[in-house]
Amino acid sequence: DTELEKLKEDYDSLGNRFDKMRDRYDKLRDSQEELRNRFKQLEDNYDDLDDKYAYLSQDADLIKDIKEDSDFSEPNTINAAEEAFVVDSEPRLDEDLPVETKLPDTNINEDEIFSVDIGKKEGEDKVEQAGIPSLFENLEDLCAYLPEKKKLDFLSSIERLKMHYLMQKMLGGKGLLLKSEDVRNEAGIAVDQLDDLDADSVLMLFFHLQSLTTELRDKQLGALLYEKLSEIKEACSAMW
């Protein structure tokens, strides 16, 4: 009976060892399958990067030309506008002069006598100003055609933050500080209470503004604002 019990225990031990070995085998098989899938994914990523590199290599000269044109387009546009203004403002010698020149009525307003007709109809200035934000939006959309490194540099640059601020101002929007000022005026807080702010209150203001950046739909713009506010808080902490 003792030997039978011992054999039974040995059999159970071998069964447990077999189960453990089978579990290890299953894990090794799953790991092998996972490695095979990761290798396949890396191979696909390599092919994708190879295609992108070939595409960027073909368009390298085009991107360089676009950059050079963008650097010189603005001064040329200004000069062309100035030349057009000078040419249009000069009198034309081939125009027929009137035979008689009637003096203006003495009752006419002096502003009407010396007013200059610039040739613009009513509402044209508003149409031009309304088109400026869309121009900035188109410029911002052009970054999608830049190489990946330059596109990421632009999206995380202070220039994009300035452009976004100009777009909001032209569209009549208000920044966070102006919105907070409206809330303060609606709440009826006394001015002397607002002017007497200590360092801790200013830091709390920056902490509050930094928390608002997470509510922006543009996550990259929110991350850029968050980083700039962090720099401001660190500078204020060092000063105080």
C-alpha positions in Angstrom: 0.0 0.0 0.0 2.8 2.4 0.8 4.5 1.8 -2.6 1.1 2.3 -4.3 0.6 5.6 -2.5 4.1 6.7 -3.5 3.5 5.7 -7.1 0.3 7.6 -7.1 2.0 10.7 -5.7 4.8 10.4 -8.4 2.1 10.1 -11.1 0.3 13.2 -9.8 3.6 15.1 -9.7 4.4 14.1 -13.2 0.9 15.2 -14.3 1.4 18.6 -12.7 4.8 19.0 -14.4 3.3 18.0 -17.7 0.6 20.6 -17.3 3.2 23.3 -16.5 5.2 22.3 -19.5 2.1 22.4 -21.7 1.3 25.9 -20.3 4.9 27.1 -21.0 4.6 25.6 -24.5 1.4 27.5 -25.1 3.0 30.8 -23.9 6.0 30.3 -26.1 3.7 29.6 -29.1 1.7 32.8 -28.4 5.0 34.8 -28.0 6.2 33.4 -31.3 3.0 34.4 -33.0 3.2 37.9 -31.5 6.7 38.3 -32.6 5.7 37.2 -36.1 3.0 39.8 -36.2 5.3 42.6 -34.9 7.8 41.7 -37.5 5.2 41.8 -40.2 4.1 45.2 -38.9 7.6 46.5 -38.8 8.1 45.3 -42.4 4.9 47.2 -43.5 6.1 50.3 -41.7 9.5 50.1 -43.4 7.8 49.8 -46.8 5.6 52.8 -46.0 8.6 54.9 -44.9 10.5 53.8 -48.0 7.6 55.1 -50.2 7.4 58.3 -48.3 11.1 58.9 -48.6 10.9 58.3 -52.3 8.0 60.7 -52.6 9.8 63.4 -50.6 13.0 62.9 -52.6 11.1 63.5 -55.9 9.5 66.7 -54.6 12.6 68.1 -52.8 13.2 70.7 -55.5 9.6 71.7 -55.6 9.5 72.3 -51.8 12.7 74.3 -52.1 11.1 76.5 -54.8 8.0 77.0 -52.8 10.0 78.1 -49.8 12.0 80.6 -51.8 8.9 82.0 -53.4 7.2 82.4 -50.0 10.2 84.3 -48.7 10.1 86.9 -51.5 6.4 87.0 -52.3 5.4 89.4 -49.6 7.9 92.2 -50.5 7.1 91.8 -54.1 3.4 92.1 -53.4 3.9 95.2 -51.4 6.0 96.8 -54.1 3.5 95.9 -56.7 0.7 97.5 -54.7 2.7 100.6 -54.1 3.5 100.9 -57.8 -0.1 100.4 -58.7 -1.1 103.1 -56.3 1.4 105.6 -57.7 0.4 104.8 -61.3 -3.3 105.1 -60.6 -2.8 108.4 -58.6 -0.9 110.1 -61.3 -2.9 112.2 -63.8 -3.2 110.8 -67.3 -2.0 113.3 -70.0 -4.2 111.7 -72.7 -7.4 112.5 -70.9 -9.6 115.2 -72.3 -9.6 118.3 -70.1 -12.9 120.2 -69.7 -13.2 123.4 -71.6 -14.7 125.3 -68.7 -14.1 124.8 -65.0 -17.0 125.8 -62.8 -16.1 127.0 -59.3 -17.9 125.1 -56.5 -20.8 126.6 -54.7 -19.8 128.5 -51.6 -22.5 126.6 -49.6 -20.9 123.3 -50.3 -19.0 121.7 -47.4 -15.3 122.1 -47.5 -14.9 118.3 -46.9 -16.9 117.6 -50.0 -14.8 119.9 -52.1 -11.5 118.4 -51.2 -12.7 114.8 -50.9 -10.9 112.2 -53.1 -12.7 109.4 -54.8 -10.5 106.3 -54.4 -12.7 104.2 -56.7 -14.0 101.8 -54.1 -17.6 101.0 -53.7 -19.3 100.8 -50.3 -18.7 97.4 -48.6 -15.5 96.5 -50.6 -13.3 97.1 -47.5 -15.5 94.8 -45.4 -15.3 92.1 -48.1 -11.5 92.3 -48.2 -11.2 92.2 -44.4 -13.5 89.2 -44.3 -11.3 87.3 -46.7 -8.1 87.8 -44.6 -9.0 85.1 -42.0 -9.7 82.6 -44.7 -6.3 83.4 -46.2 -4.6 82.6 -42.9 -6.6 79.4 -42.7 -5.4 78.4 -46.1 -1.8 79.1 -45.1 -2.3 77.0 -42.0 -3.7 74.1 -44.1 -0.7 74.2 -46.4 1.4 72.8 -43.7 -0.1 69.4 -44.4 2.0 69.3 -47.6 5.2 69.9 -45.8 7.6 67.1 -44.8 6.7 65.5 -41.5 9.5 67.1 -39.5 8.8 70.6 -40.8 5.0 70.1 -40.3 5.5 69.1 -36.7 7.9 72.1 -36.2 5.3 74.5 -37.5 2.4 73.0 -35.5 4.4 73.4 -32.3 5.9 76.8 -33.0 5.1 80.2 -31.6 4.5 81.5 -35.2 1.4 79.2 -35.4 0.2 80.5 -32.1 0.5 84.1 -33.3 -1.3 83.2 -36.6 -4.1 81.6 -34.6 -4.4 84.8 -32.4 -4.6 87.0 -35.5 -7.3 84.8 -37.0 -9.4 85.0 -33.9 -9.0 88.8 -33.6 -10.0 89.3 -37.3 -13.0 87.1 -36.8 -14.1 89.1 -33.8 -13.2 86.5 -31.2 -11.7 87.2 -27.8 -8.8 85.7 -26.0 -9.0 84.1 -22.6 -7.9 87.3 -20.8 -10.6 89.4 -22.6 -13.3 86.8 -21.8 -12.2 86.8 -18.1 -12.5 90.6 -18.1 -16.1 90.3 -19.4 -16.9 87.8 -16.6 -15.3 90.2 -14.1 -17.4 93.1 -15.3 -20.6 91.1 -15.2 -19.9 89.9 -11.7 -19.5 93.6 -10.5 -16.2 93.1 -8.8 -14.7 96.4 -7.5 -11.6 97.6 -9.4 -9.6 98.2 -6.2 -10.0 94.5 -5.4 -8.6 93.5 -8.7 -5.6 95.9 -8.7 -4.4 94.6 -5.3 -3.2 91.2 -6.5 -0.3 89.4 -4.8 2.1 86.9 -6.4 0.1 83.9 -5.3 -3.1 85.3 -7.0 -1.2 85.8 -10.3 0.2 82.3 -10.2 -3.3 80.9 -9.5 -4.5 82.8 -12.6 -1.8 81.1 -14.7 -2.8 77.7 -13.2 -6.4 78.4 -14.1 -5.5 79.4 -17.7 -3.3 76.4 -18.0 -6.2 74.1 -17.1 -8.4 75.7 -19.7 -6.0 74.7 -22.5 -7.1 71.1 -22.2 -10.6 72.1 -23.3 -9.4 73.3 -26.7 -10.5 71.2 -29.7 -7.1 71.6 -31.3 -5.0 69.4 -29.0 -1.7 70.5 -30.6 -2.5 74.2 -30.1 -3.6 73.4 -26.5 -0.3 71.6 -25.8 1.6 74.6 -27.2 -0.3 77.0 -24.9 0.2 74.7 -22.0 3.9 74.7 -22.5 4.1 78.5 -22.8 2.1 79.0 -19.6 4.4 76.6 -17.9 7.4 78.7 -18.9 5.6 81.8 -17.6 4.8 80.2 -14.3 8.4 79.0 -13.8 9.7 82.5 -14.6 7.3 84.1 -12.1 8.2 81.6 -9.5 11.9 82.4 -10.0 11.2 86.2 -9.7 9.1 85.9 -6.5 
